[in-house]
Amino acid sequence: MPETSLEERVVKLEQLVDTLWQQVSLSARKKDWRRTAGMFDDDPLMKEIIEEGQRVRAADRRKTGV
């Protein structure tokens, strides 16, 4: 097997890095609030959490008279 020169190895590595960066950028999803909107629809635990939060807020409103 013939030895490759340092320059050839660097060129191959640069090509590999470029390919990997392209794959990462294609697969990376941008952070966006719309990704999570509706995530917990029809989740019974989340419904319970929301209902309890509403009860707490209603109790707070009664205490302050708002």
DRENTORKOL-3810 file (N, C-alpha, C; in nm, 4 decimals):
REM DRENTORKOL-3810
@n.u->0.0854; n.v->-0.1176; n.w->0.0000; ca.u->0.0000; ca.v->0.0000; ca.w->0.0000; c.u->0.0898; c.v->0.1237; c.w->0.0000
@n.u->0.0744; n.v->0.2067; n.w->-0.1010; ca.u->0.1599; ca.v->0.3255; ca.w->-0.1091; c.u->0.1203; c.v->0.4279; c.w->-0.0025
@n.u->0.2210; n.v->0.4936; n.w->0.0507; ca.u->0.1934; ca.v->0.5971; ca.w->0.1508; c.u->0.1400; c.v->0.7211; c.w->0.0816
@n.u->0.0420; n.v->0.7815; n.w->0.1438; ca.u->-0.0112; ca.v->0.9061; ca.w->0.0889; c.u->0.0616; c.v->1.0227; c.w->0.1531
@n.u->0.0725; n.v->1.1278; n.w->0.0767; ca.u->0.1435; ca.v->1.2445; ca.w->0.1279; c.u->0.0560; c.v->1.3171; c.w->0.2306
@n.u->0.1206; n.v->1.3981; n.w->0.3063; ca.u->0.0500; ca.v->1.4763; ca.w->0.4073; c.u->-0.0562; c.v->1.5646; c.w->0.3418
@n.u->-0.0221; n.v->1.6214; n.w->0.2281; ca.u->-0.1161; ca.v->1.7084; ca.w->0.1571; c.u->-0.2409; c.v->1.6303; c.w->0.1146
@n.u->-0.2211; n.v->1.5096; n.w->0.0645; ca.u->-0.3351; ca.v->1.4269; ca.w->0.0222; c.u->-0.4221; c.v->1.3895; c.w->0.1422
@n.u->-0.3573; n.v->1.3573; n.w->0.2523; ca.u->-0.4323; ca.v->1.3243; ca.w->0.3737; c.u->-0.5139; c.v->1.4427; c.w->0.4226
@n.u->-0.4544; n.v->1.5612; n.w->0.4179; ca.u->-0.5253; ca.v->1.6815; ca.w->0.4615; c.u->-0.6445; c.v->1.7080; c.w->0.3704
@n.u->-0.6282; n.v->1.6919; n.w->0.2409; ca.u->-0.7386; ca.v->1.7121; ca.w->0.1457; c.u->-0.8528; c.v->1.6153; c.w->0.1767
@n.u->-0.8191; n.v->1.4891; n.w->0.2017; ca.u->-0.9229; ca.v->1.3901; ca.w->0.2348; c.u->-0.9937; c.v->1.4261; c.w->0.3653
@n.u->-0.9174; n.v->1.4697; n.w->0.4641; ca.u->-0.9780; ca.v->1.5099; ca.w->0.5918; c.u->-1.0687; c.v->1.6310; c.w->0.5742
@n.u->-1.0261; n.v->1.7272; n.w->0.4958; ca.u->-1.1095; ca.v->1.8451; ca.w->0.4708; c.u->-1.2397; c.v->1.8061; c.w->0.4034
@n.u->-1.2323; n.v->1.7134; n.w->0.3075; ca.u->-1.3533; ca.v->1.6666; ca.w->0.2397; c.u->-1.4456; c.v->1.5953; c.w->0.3381
@n.u->-1.3874; n.v->1.5135; n.w->0.4244; ca.u->-1.4663; ca.v->1.4416; ca.w->0.5234; c.u->-1.5338; c.v->1.5383; c.w->0.6197
@n.u->-1.4593; n.v->1.6360; n.w->0.6668; ca.u->-1.5161; ca.v->1.7351; ca.w->0.7592; c.u->-1.6283; c.v->1.8119; c.w->0.6905
@n.u->-1.6078; n.v->1.8496; n.w->0.5655; ca.u->-1.7114; ca.v->1.9209; ca.w->0.4906; c.u->-1.8379; c.v->1.8359; c.w->0.4786
@n.u->-1.8222; n.v->1.7088; n.w->0.4480; ca.u->-1.9365; ca.v->1.6177; ca.w->0.4374; c.u->-2.0090; c.v->1.6058; c.w->0.5710
@n.u->-1.9321; n.v->1.5917; n.w->0.6777; ca.u->-1.9935; ca.v->1.5797; ca.w->0.8105; c.u->-2.0688; c.v->1.7064; c.w->0.8486
@n.u->-2.0120; n.v->1.8226; n.w->0.8197; ca.u->-2.0807; ca.v->1.9488; ca.w->0.8508; c.u->-2.2123; c.v->1.9594; c.w->0.7745
@n.u->-2.2117; n.v->1.9165; n.w->0.6491; ca.u->-2.3353; ca.v->1.9198; ca.w->0.5706; c.u->-2.4412; c.v->1.8296; c.w->0.6317
@n.u->-2.4013; n.v->1.7121; n.w->0.6760; ca.u->-2.4960; ca.v->1.6192; ca.w->0.7376; c.u->-2.5509; c.v->1.6762; c.w->0.8680
@n.u->-2.4649; n.v->1.7364; n.w->0.9460; ca.u->-2.5086; ca.v->1.7946; ca.w->1.0736; c.u->-2.6040; c.v->1.9089; c.w->1.0484
@n.u->-2.5734; n.v->1.9958; n.w->0.9543; ca.u->-2.6596; ca.v->2.1115; ca.w->0.9308; c.u->-2.7945; c.v->2.0694; c.w->0.8742
@n.u->-2.7983; n.v->1.9606; n.w->0.7989; ca.u->-2.9259; ca.v->1.9122; ca.w->0.7454; c.u->-3.0106; c.v->1.8483; c.w->0.8542
@n.u->-2.9454; n.v->1.7777; n.w->0.9453; ca.u->-3.0208; ca.v->1.7055; ca.w->1.0471; c.u->-3.0532; c.v->1.7920; c.w->1.1689
@n.u->-2.9809; n.v->1.9011; n.w->1.1866; ca.u->-3.0050; ca.v->1.9869; ca.w->1.3037; c.u->-3.1358; c.v->2.0628; c.w->1.2851
@n.u->-3.2208; n.v->2.0506; n.w->1.3851; ca.u->-3.3476; ca.v->2.1226; ca.w->1.3799; c.u->-3.3307; c.v->2.2526; c.w->1.4550
@n.u->-3.3817; n.v->2.3572; n.w->1.3969; ca.u->-3.3731; ca.v->2.4864; ca.w->1.4622; c.u->-3.4698; c.v->2.4897; c.w->1.5788
@n.u->-3.4287; n.v->2.5588; n.w->1.6844; ca.u->-3.5166; ca.v->2.5717; ca.w->1.7996; c.u->-3.6290; c.v->2.6680; c.w->1.7625
@n.u->-3.7470; n.v->2.6252; n.w->1.7877; ca.u->-3.8630; ca.v->2.7040; ca.w->1.7492; c.u->-3.9771; c.v->2.6663; c.w->1.8425
@n.u->-4.0460; n.v->2.7654; n.w->1.8952; ca.u->-4.1548; ca.v->2.7378; ca.w->1.9896; c.u->-4.2630; c.v->2.6532; c.w->1.9244
@n.u->-4.2767; n.v->2.6581; n.w->1.7938; ca.u->-4.3820; ca.v->2.5815; ca.w->1.7266; c.u->-4.3572; c.v->2.4316; c.w->1.7327
@n.u->-4.2308; n.v->2.3914; n.w->1.7577; ca.u->-4.2026; ca.v->2.2486; ca.w->1.7729; c.u->-4.2693; c.v->2.1915; c.w->1.8965
@n.u->-4.2848; n.v->2.2742; n.w->2.0002; ca.u->-4.3403; ca.v->2.2238; ca.w->2.1253; c.u->-4.4884; c.v->2.2543; c.w->2.1412
@n.u->-4.5422; n.v->2.3438; n.w->2.0592; ca.u->-4.6847; ca.v->2.3769; ca.w->2.0698; c.u->-4.7672; c.v->2.2513; c.w->2.0430
@n.u->-4.8568; n.v->2.2199; n.w->2.1355; ca.u->-4.9430; ca.v->2.1036; ca.w->2.1199; c.u->-4.8778; c.v->1.9727; c.w->2.1608
@n.u->-4.7577; n.v->1.9793; n.w->2.2119; ca.u->-4.6851; ca.v->1.8582; ca.w->2.2478; c.u->-4.7588; c.v->1.7765; c.w->2.3534
@n.u->-4.8322; n.v->1.8445; n.w->2.4406; ca.u->-4.8971; ca.v->1.7749; ca.w->2.5514; c.u->-5.0484; c.v->1.7622; c.w->2.5335
@n.u->-5.0981; n.v->1.7854; n.w->2.4137; ca.u->-5.2408; ca.v->1.7662; ca.w->2.3883; c.u->-5.2783; c.v->1.6217; c.w->2.4201
@n.u->-5.3914; n.v->1.6052; n.w->2.4820; ca.u->-5.4439; ca.v->1.4724; ca.w->2.5155; c.u->-5.3542; c.v->1.3952; c.w->2.6128
@n.u->-5.2712; n.v->1.4660; n.w->2.6872; ca.u->-5.1882; ca.v->1.4005; ca.w->2.7889; c.u->-5.2607; c.v->1.4152; c.w->2.9228
@n.u->-5.3075; n.v->1.3052; n.w->2.9825; ca.u->-5.3868; ca.v->1.3149; ca.w->3.1053; c.u->-5.3094; c.v->1.3784; c.w->3.2213
@n.u->-5.1807; n.v->1.3525; n.w->3.2322; ca.u->-5.1024; ca.v->1.4124; ca.w->3.3404; c.u->-5.0932; c.v->1.5641; c.w->3.3224
@n.u->-5.0699; n.v->1.6089; n.w->3.2001; ca.u->-5.0604; ca.v->1.7530; ca.w->3.1756; c.u->-5.1959; c.v->1.8198; c.w->3.2001
@n.u->-5.3040; n.v->1.7532; n.w->3.1641; ca.u->-5.4375; ca.v->1.8082; ca.w->3.1896; c.u->-5.4584; c.v->1.8258; c.w->3.3402
@n.u->-5.4143; n.v->1.7290; n.w->3.4169; ca.u->-5.4252; ca.v->1.7361; ca.w->3.5625; c.u->-5.3416; c.v->1.8528; c.w->3.6182
@n.u->-5.2225; n.v->1.8695; n.w->3.5653; ca.u->-5.1352; ca.v->1.9793; ca.w->3.6087; c.u->-5.1996; c.v->2.1143; c.w->3.5781
@n.u->-5.2552; n.v->2.1290; n.w->3.4602; ca.u->-5.3189; ca.v->2.2548; ca.w->3.4208; c.u->-5.4398; c.v->2.2829; c.w->3.5099
@n.u->-5.5214; n.v->2.1814; n.w->3.5347; ca.u->-5.6393; ca.v->2.2003; ca.w->3.6194; c.u->-5.5989; c.v->2.2417; c.w->3.7610
@n.u->-5.4953; n.v->2.1794; n.w->3.8154; ca.u->-5.4487; ca.v->2.2159; ca.w->3.9493; c.u->-5.3965; c.v->2.3597; c.w->3.9505
@n.u->-5.3253; n.v->2.3988; n.w->3.8475; ca.u->-5.2774; ca.v->2.5370; ca.w->3.8369; c.u->-5.3925; c.v->2.6357; c.w->3.8323
@n.u->-5.4974; n.v->2.6005; n.w->3.7590; ca.u->-5.6143; ca.v->2.6875; ca.w->3.7518; c.u->-5.6825; c.v->2.6991; c.w->3.8876
@n.u->-5.6888; n.v->2.5879; n.w->3.9626; ca.u->-5.7473; ca.v->2.5931; ca.w->4.0979; c.u->-5.6653; c.v->2.6846; c.w->4.1895
@n.u->-5.5341; n.v->2.6746; n.w->4.1811; ca.u->-5.4473; ca.v->2.7590; ca.w->4.2638; c.u->-5.4673; c.v->2.9057; c.w->4.2269
@n.u->-5.4712; n.v->2.9379; n.w->4.0998; ca.u->-5.4903; ca.v->3.0775; ca.w->4.0574; c.u->-5.6272; c.v->3.1294; c.w->4.1002
@n.u->-5.7298; n.v->3.0449; n.w->4.0888; ca.u->-5.8635; ca.v->3.0871; ca.w->4.1308; c.u->-5.8647; c.v->3.1156; c.w->4.2808
@n.u->-5.7988; n.v->3.0325; n.w->4.3595; ca.u->-5.7918; ca.v->3.0553; ca.w->4.5041; c.u->-5.7175; c.v->3.1850; c.w->4.5343
@n.u->-5.6110; n.v->3.2121; n.w->4.4617; ca.u->-5.5367; ca.v->3.3368; ca.w->4.4803; c.u->-5.6233; c.v->3.4566; c.w->4.4470
@n.u->-5.7024; n.v->3.4462; n.w->4.3396; ca.u->-5.7891; ca.v->3.5583; ca.w->4.3005; c.u->-5.8951; c.v->3.5835; c.w->4.4095
@n.u->-5.9488; n.v->3.4739; n.w->4.4681; ca.u->-6.0477; ca.v->3.4925; ca.w->4.5745; c.u->-5.9847; c.v->3.5623; c.w->4.6960
@n.u->-5.8596; n.v->3.5282; n.w->4.7261; ca.u->-5.7922; ca.v->3.5913; ca.w->4.8402; c.u->-5.7699; c.v->3.7405; c.w->4.8189
@n.u->-5.7382; n.v->3.7781; n.w->4.6961; ca.u->-5.7075; ca.v->3.9194; ca.w->4.6698; c.u->-5.8305; c.v->3.9974; c.w->4.6277
@n.u->-5.9396; n.v->3.9297; n.w->4.5997; ca.u->-6.0624; ca.v->3.9984; ca.w->4.5620; c.u->-6.0643; c.v->4.0490; c.w->4.4190
@n.u->-5.9828; n.v->3.9909; n.w->4.3342; ca.u->-5.9771; ca.v->4.0341; ca.w->4.1934; c.u->-6.0802; c.v->3.9614; c.w->4.1133
END
